[in-house]
């Protein structure tokens, strides 16, 4: 019996690709699947934490006790080079990257009582008066009454991996399409507990699980059979509504730190009120242990040789690996313009004190490779949004579009058009929200928010849909 | 007393929450996406002994909407990414009751007419689009016998099968080298 070993052992393919990459093999049209960001557990943890934080901002702004959120994201057109086991020939196969995201939060008041019959009543008051900026209940919806201490539990999960589709001709019964998992599937989960006592503080703490599961040879999945599991711990906090402090660590190494100041909330501590038309600014510093001489990193840290004087390889031992840190400073601005129109601006600058050697420059004639010169600007975007129902309280229909720029060392490996490190792109989204449920859809191409999560999405269209339900 | 009641309530809720959240949202969201797309959900085996390929499986299918099995084969030789075509069903290439028995786990497929090379096989578990009570004329079914507009065994005919069934579960792929 021939048990179809259709797929080469996954690790063999990845090692093949990584060794080729390390040896200087480079395709300008990014045909070889390098999976750099996918395998980088530091950036994966950052991604799932960003999703967690983004969802919790909505939960706190709306004083929710329950929140369920689900999102599906498809990126078609992943061209993957595979080896036909039967013929030994290399084939280029189009696959789809599928990403799914889910989040569930339950909050309980341990001091104080449940209040309001709905999100709408909690924000705008039971007398049903007032307009959209919350003036019926409080001067500013971001500075709430300190009447309750909430204990909350959250599970946030993010799955992504490649799939391929095949058509099945059932004859006179018609045609259907099936999908198969291809290559490693990634499962990143956060389990967190939170204490919220607004406006004085909130703190989230928990564990991040980065899990990898290889599909079986026949395309089925054995979910209990993971190939790699990494555990991280994180804490995310805010003090007095203006100071954000976030950190993540493994059992033996610190990985990231972020300190942010919500400027307008700081000003509100000394001023009675900030004019509605003053932009809301947040300044954040981040320290990321992003470069670790791992096989999937696009750079070597320090020099291209290890402490023994040998050229670094993808399979060197952990004791020989060096570590480098990326520092970023970002500025986020939000400004309501007129009616339902508002503007968002984000700029992030980067620098490092480590020397980084770009792997793809390690050619036979230049085995030491060349040092990377980081662009000062890592990311920037400008977006405009318009709420068609700006006069209504909890019925929003928001159309948003924007343009962005994103710089990444891995970009030349994954992009389809061009060879540079910087990518221009944009997005268009439509979001509908009520006090209880909501739906959104988004189309993007090289949008920086997506490239930050997955640089492999370079030069590929992305479609995203999400739903939520809340109380 | 109020504090004890609240403490008990919180602990009870905590146990419920922990048991629910322990499933992991990434796996739950993945299963939701899997329910939307048709993914390989069970494995089959295949062996070749000229002139037949024997495909075996172990799928518990006692669902009342079960309509049969279908065997598929790749349309291109030596290509695991090829599309598939129908090799065998209840009605194709001829009526075969073995493809309708929910208790069987094996079928032979004659490959004498195929060129030598590697082919890939899959098995589909076919279900009716609707529950028994909804298989009516209004819903597009050809109800030909018995009580008017009430489904019975006599209505389980090829036109209804072709028009009102779908793949409910698909197997993983298995490769067979044919000389």
Interface residues (C-beta under 8 A of the other chain):
Chain A: X1 X2 X3 X4 X5 X6 X70 X71 X72 X84 X86 X87 X91 X93 X98 X100 X101 X102 X103 X104 X106 X108 X110 X151 X153 X154 X155 X156 X157 X158 X159 X163 X164 X166 X167 X168 X169 X170 X171 X172 X173 X174 X176 X177 X178 X179 X180 X181 X185 X187 X188 X189 X191 X209 X211 X216 X217 X218 X219 X220 X223
Chain B: X6 X10 X13 X14 X17 X18 X20 X21 X22 X23 X24 X25 X26 X27 X28 X29 X30 X32 X33 X36 X37 X38 X39 X40 X41 X42 X43 X44 X45 X46 X47 X48 X70 X72 X75 X78 X79 X80 X81 X82 X83 X84 X85 X86 X89 X91 X92 X117 X118 X120 X122 X124 X161 X162 X163 X165 X166 X167 X170 X171 X172 X173 X174 X175 X176 X177
